[in-house]
């Protein structure tokens, strides 16, 4: 008889980011070995409350209202766990899903509780002002039987919050290397950034840096892929700096198209101010594109400066422009960094990551 696993993820399709890609990987790749129920928020009345997927059951809780469903998720998801009575309850993301695990400990303590730490921006003052997060923060980290962290930065945070080191396992997010596109023609002097248009991605520092890049390469193009609440602010900055002809905002794109946009670029950059790991850096490396990231959160786990990419300090437009100019101007350096990255990225293949998750489930 298969062991029952309840996966708790506040968001899931069609609301996807790096954390949800891990959720998808676990549910689809381990579904043949475990009886998996994925519990997520509903957020839209157009989405059905229950779906039977090929390898797992999808349950959406809430009333189809994003604000209400998010706040109630910890309690509604925990109640579902009580109904399901799983052997393991695995929460992915230490905010609302982590809060749900706290409630699971009360409503159904028989389940072994696993929490995967994913987010590097939850430590910020902006997020810590959120009532539920601030109230549950230490409790969220201490309620699981076991914590997995996608980066050493997040593992260290858990230890600082009182979690025993032996109860923390480093397990990164993964990429499906088979999805990396082939036969995509490169566009000369094209720089791409894939990120939410939100404060923690530091895109205003990239926009500020771009005029310096244009002085070196007037024909250069900056492509931004993603959507968010800072779009109007970014558009205003682009207009004010008179760089509209060289900056293209594509908005949200299907994942396959995102990979193509990365693959045909000469440089990838994301000037994050906070990052749990940065799966998009790994995807860019897998596409054979030299990457530039900031020295924050879990990014140094992925990028070793001058080895498989370049690291710059956060909030530093001068360093950003200097790094972009260096890669656009020195093709041998760009090729050396991208070649080494193709070797280091192999450890993030989903098959390796899922083997570690499976091992954790069996251990519990």
C-alpha positions, -999 to +999 in steps of 0.1 A: +000+000+000+013+034-010+022+059+017-001+090+017+015+124+012-003+157+014+016+185-003+007+220+009+014+248-016-005+281-014-002+286-051-003+262-080-013+262-117-020+287-132-001+307-106+035+294-110+070+305-100+101+287-088+086+272-057+055+259-076+079+243-102+092+222-073+056+213-062+049+202-098+081+181-098+072+163-066+036+157-075+042+145-110+075+126-106+068+109-073+031+103-078+037+067-090+054+058-057+031+077-033-006+085-029-003+123-033-029+149-027-018+185-035-037+211-015-036+247-029-056+279-028-085+283-052-082+321-059-106+321-088-141+307-092-132+296-127-109+270-111-125+237-100-123+227-064-111+191-071-091+177-101-078+142-106-045+145-124-026+115-138-002+111-108-020+130-080-052+146-067-054+184-068-076+200-041-082+238-041-095+253-009-112+287-005-140+306-022-122+319-053-112+353-038-074+358-038-072+379-006-096+359+015-083+325+003-047+334+010-055+344+046-076+314+053-053+289+035-034+278+066-066+267+083-085+253+053-055+234+041-048+219+076-084+208+078-080+190+045-050+172+059-071+161+089-096+147+064-070+129+043-050+115+072-017+113+054+016+097+066+035+128+056+024+165+053+050+184+031+046+222+030+065+240+003+072+277+012+076+291+047+047+317+045+011+305+043+019+269+036+044+269+065+016+284+086-007+255+075+019+231+088+017+247+122-020+241+123-015+206+110+006+199+141-026+207+162-053+191+140-035+160+128-002+155+148+001+119+135+015+131+102+052+136+098+057+172+089+083+184+063+088+221+054+108+232+024+122+267+028+121+285-006+119+323-001+148+347+004+126+378+005+105+368+035+132+381+059+128+416+046+111+443+067+085+446+039+073+410+044+079+408+081+053+435+086+026+410+074+007+400+106+004+363+100+040+359+089+055+379+118+033+360+143+041+326+130+077+331+118+097+313+145+068+288+150+068+280+113+104+269+114+101+249+146+069+230+140+082+205+113+099+172+121+123+180+092+132+210+072+146+210+037+162+242+024+169+251-012+201+270-004+227+273+024+214+308+031+180+294+041+194+265+060+215+290+081+183+311+087+165+280+100+194+272+123+194+308+136+157+304+144+164+274+167+161+244+144+187+217+151+213+213+124+206+176+121+170+183+112+179+205+082+187+190+048+200+210+018+178+201-012+179+226-041+152+232-066+157+215-100+154+221-137+143+197-164+173+197-186+153+179-213+132+210-218+162+232-228+156+243-264+181+235-292+188+252-325+179+287-313+198+314-331+217+339-309+209+376-313+240+397-309+242+422-280+209+410-265+206+410-227+177+392-210+162+394-175+135+370-164+119+382-131+087+394-115+085+432-118+086+437-081+108+454-055+129+423-046+142+418-081+160+452-081+151+460-117+153+498-112+191+493-107+193+475-140+174+502-158+196+528-143+227+509-154+215+504-190+224+539-205+261+531-196+258+498-215+244+517-245+275+540-245+296+509-251+271+491-274+246+515-288+228+486-306+223+466-275+188+454-265+175+447-230+146+423-228+125+420-196+103+389-192+078+390-164+050+410-149+044+427-116+033+458-097+063+478-106+056+477-144+044+513-146+073+525-125+098+507-148+081+520-179+083+556-165+120+551-158+127+538-193+109+568-208+126+593-185+161+579-194+152+580-232+160+543-237+127+531-249+141+520-283+165+496-266+143+481-238+115+456-245+090+444-218+074+411-229+053+405-198+045+369-187+053+341-211+048+303-211+078+286-196+089+271-230+089+305-245+109+319-216+136+294-222+138+304-259+141+341-249+170+332-226+186+309-251+188+335-279+203+361-257+241+367-252+238+376-215+214+368-186+211+391-156+188+394-126+199+420-100+179+405-071+178+422-037+166+389-021+165+354-035+160+319-019+181+302-047+173+316-081+161+288-103+161+311-134+199+314-131+202+277-133+179+276-163+200+303-180+232+283-173+215+252-187+208+273-219+245+280-222+241+317-215+266+335-192+248+348-161+251+378-138+236+377-103+238+396-071+257+384-040+226+379-019+206+350-005+211+316-022+225+330-055+261+323-045+252+286-042+245+288-079+270+313-092+307+311-082+321+345-093+344+343-123+340+305-124+305+299-139+291+334-139+296+369-124+284+382-091+278+419-083+268+437-051+231+444-048+218+480-055+249+488-075+241+500-110+278+508-117+288+471-111+258+459-131+267+480-162+304+470-158+295+433-157+272+435-187+299+454-207+325+429-197+305+399-211+294+417-242+329+428-250+349+397-240+335+367-259+362+343-246+352+351-210+315+347-218+322+313-234+344+301-206+318+310-179+289+294-198+309+263-206+318+257-169+282+265-159+270+236-182+290+213-159+279+227-126+242+228-136+240+190-138+235+186-101+202+205-104+186+180-128+152+171-115+160+134-115+187+140-089+166+164-068+136+140-068+158+111-057+167+132-026+130+140-018+121+104-022+149+095+002+136+120+027+100+105+025+114+070+030+134+082+060+103+096+076 
